[in-house]
Amino acid sequence: MTPEVLIPEAVIGRRVDELARKISADYAAADELVLVGVLRGAFIFLADLTRRLTVPCRVDFVALSRYEEGAEGGPVRLIMDLRVAVTGKHVLIVEDIVDSGHTLGYLHEMLRARRPASIRTCVLTRKPDRLEVELTLDYVGFDIPDRWVVGYGLDYGDRFRTLPYIGVIDTSTQA
């Protein structure tokens, strides 16, 4: 099955350029920006965004999970923590998708306890109709409908992640 294109590759590229310009302007006076990529979905977006930034930065990753055996709604679990200290640093969380907001809310609280100089969030996609947690999202790539999206890092059962565009699939027909 080929996913239906929701956001073409060229549109994603232009939006990543815009986000990088805005982030670079906002952090122009910072000594260094620590980008925290949320694995696994954010890796493509993070790589493209990082290459376009004009400010000094370093990259690290966390892995979180809120899904158990394909079901939604489990508790957020930390699978892999940062390797770098963020105390006194400017931190930008880079995430592929926000729907309920629980995972990102957990990550914000965890990082805030480590006393960074600042903490902001950049998300590729947001499902505004699904938000259950009040969050400040400083940089948003795209608002999308409440459908299952794949590509550009997003997956369904670890499939479709490397598509160069964001597409939608009908999960009721997927095996």
Number of C-alpha atoms within 10 A of each C-alpha: 7 8 16 14 15 16 18 12 15 11 12 19 16 11 16 22 17 15 21 21 16 14 21 18 13 11 17 14 9 13 11 15 22 20 23 23 25 23 20 18 23 22 19 20 21 26 12 14 22 18 10 17 19 14 20 14 17 13 17 14 20 17 16 19 14 15 13 10 6 9 8 9 11 12 13 16 14 15 10 13 11 14 10 12 12 20 15 11 18 20 24 21 25 25 24 23 25 21 18 18 18 20 19 24 15 16 18 17 10 12 18 16 9 13 15 16 12 15 19 15 19 24 23 24 21 23 17 15 12 13 14 11 13 10 14 11 14 13 18 18 17 15 15 17 15 13 12 14 27 26 24 24 26 28 19 15 10 12 12 21 20 16 16 18 23 25 22 18 19 12 11 6 7 9 5
